[in-house]
Amino acid sequence: MEPGVPMGDVREVSNYVAALEHGLARLAEEFALSLRLIKEMHSILLARGRGGSRTPGEFRKTQNRIGGTRPGNLSIRRIKIVMKSAASAGPQHPPCKFTGP
């Protein structure tokens, strides 16, 4: 570990790796790509650290908003900044290929 790296960040990245490895292992066992698998992976992702006190392995019951907690205080300026930043970053990964039987 690099000096000065917050332990919370290390734990969160470790959770991402564990969740991804779990998902890949289940797919290798011929388990269907399904909502159940996504929930399993989400549960592993949030098992320790940030978000662990919420509802690991469950879908949100409330809407997640960018730039405000409700429509009345939504910041259009902030949304434009986030969208412009994401668009200028370009694709982060090659496109997925799905093959069928």
C-alpha positions as CSV (number, residue, x, y, z in Angstrom):
1,M,0.0,0.0,0.0
2,E,1.2,3.5,-0.9
3,P,1.9,5.7,2.1
4,G,-0.9,8.2,2.7
5,V,-3.6,6.1,1.0
6,P,-6.7,6.3,3.2
7,M,-7.7,2.8,4.6
8,G,-11.3,3.5,3.6
9,D,-10.3,3.8,0.0
10,V,-8.3,0.5,0.2
11,R,-11.2,-1.2,1.8
12,E,-13.6,0.1,-0.9
13,V,-11.4,-1.0,-3.8
14,S,-11.0,-4.4,-2.1
15,N,-14.8,-4.7,-1.9
16,Y,-15.1,-3.9,-5.6
17,V,-12.6,-6.6,-6.4
18,A,-14.3,-9.2,-4.2
19,A,-17.7,-8.4,-5.7
20,L,-16.4,-8.6,-9.2
21,E,-14.6,-11.9,-8.5
22,H,-17.8,-13.3,-7.0
23,G,-19.8,-12.3,-10.0
24,L,-17.3,-13.8,-12.5
25,A,-17.1,-17.0,-10.5
26,R,-20.9,-17.4,-10.4
27,L,-21.1,-16.7,-14.2
28,A,-18.4,-19.4,-14.7
29,E,-20.6,-21.8,-12.8
30,E,-23.3,-21.1,-15.5
31,F,-25.4,-18.9,-13.0
32,A,-27.6,-16.6,-15.0
33,L,-26.8,-12.9,-15.2
34,S,-29.8,-11.8,-13.2
35,L,-31.1,-9.4,-10.6
36,R,-30.3,-12.0,-8.0
37,L,-26.6,-12.0,-9.0
38,I,-26.4,-8.2,-9.1
39,K,-27.9,-8.1,-5.6
40,E,-25.3,-10.7,-4.4
41,M,-22.5,-8.6,-5.8
42,H,-24.0,-5.4,-4.3
43,S,-24.1,-7.1,-0.9
44,I,-20.4,-8.0,-1.1
45,L,-19.6,-4.5,-2.3
46,L,-21.2,-2.8,0.7
47,A,-20.3,-5.5,3.2
48,R,-17.6,-3.3,4.9
49,G,-17.0,0.4,4.7
50,R,-19.0,3.1,3.1
51,G,-22.7,2.2,2.6
52,G,-22.6,-0.8,4.9
53,S,-25.2,0.6,7.2
54,R,-27.7,1.0,4.4
55,T,-29.3,-1.9,2.5
56,P,-26.5,-4.1,1.0
57,G,-27.9,-6.4,-1.6
58,E,-31.1,-4.4,-2.1
59,F,-32.2,-1.9,-4.7
60,R,-32.8,1.7,-3.7
61,K,-36.3,2.6,-2.6
62,T,-35.7,6.4,-3.2
63,Q,-34.5,8.3,-6.2
64,N,-30.8,9.4,-6.3
65,R,-30.5,13.0,-7.5
66,I,-27.5,15.0,-8.9
67,G,-27.1,18.5,-7.6
68,G,-29.9,18.6,-5.1
69,T,-32.0,16.7,-2.6
70,R,-35.3,17.4,-4.4
71,P,-36.4,19.0,-7.7
72,G,-36.9,22.5,-6.1
73,N,-33.2,22.8,-5.3
74,L,-31.7,20.9,-8.3
75,S,-28.7,22.7,-9.8
76,I,-28.9,22.6,-13.6
77,R,-25.4,24.2,-13.6
78,R,-24.0,21.3,-11.6
79,I,-25.6,18.7,-13.8
80,K,-24.1,20.4,-16.9
81,I,-20.6,20.4,-15.3
82,V,-20.9,16.7,-14.4
83,M,-22.2,15.7,-17.9
84,K,-19.6,17.7,-19.7
85,S,-16.8,16.1,-17.6
86,A,-18.1,12.6,-18.2
87,A,-18.5,13.3,-22.0
88,S,-14.9,14.7,-22.3
89,A,-13.5,11.6,-20.5
90,G,-14.6,9.4,-23.3
91,P,-15.3,5.7,-23.0
92,Q,-13.4,4.1,-20.1
93,H,-13.8,0.5,-21.2
94,P,-14.2,-1.3,-24.5
95,P,-17.8,-2.2,-25.4
96,C,-19.2,-5.5,-24.1
97,K,-19.7,-8.3,-26.5
98,F,-22.6,-10.7,-25.8
99,T,-22.7,-14.0,-27.5
100,G,-25.6,-16.3,-27.6
101,P,-26.2,-20.0,-28.1
